[in-house]
Amino acid sequence: MKDAQEREQILHHVHCEARRVDVPPELVLAVMDVESRFDRYAVSSAGAVGLMQVMPFWPRELGMSNEQLVRIGDNVRMGTTILGYYLRKERGNYQRACSATTAASPADLLRPGHRPAARALALRPVRSQAVRTTTATPAATPRRRSRYRLR
């Protein structure tokens, strides 16, 4: 990828979304490389769109719109959410989870026991990590005495 700004944007979104869904970022990058060669405008013969090759029926399932499929952040978010769902469903088996994401079609989703629950695929906001900044060093801060003592 020649555009450094787009590359940084992809890496940022992959890192954030992989942490949110608890999926290895390397797996997300590998899926992107295989599925779209990091082309955000890629469209497969089956109709999958974007970096993560998300099928057009998924945005409705996730409460999003089809216009968001070519946006880097939204496509990565949908793709990692779907990948994370199947990774949990397949109990951490990467091969079966990746197969399930590429083989999923609307007909597959209608099979009993296969359709992901809306709650399982809900796009939850990223939890912000509060950064604690203090100017005092640990040695300078007074220690609080415990009222319990070890005997």
Secondary structure, 3 states (H helix, E strand, C coil): CCCHHHHHHHHHHHHHHHHHHCCCHHHHHHHHHHHHCCCCCCECCCCCECCCCECCCHHHHCCCCHHHHHCHHHHHHHHHHHHHHHHHHCCCCHHHHHHHHHHCCHHHHHCCCCCCCCCCCCCCCCCCCCCCCCCCCCCCCCCCCCCCCCC
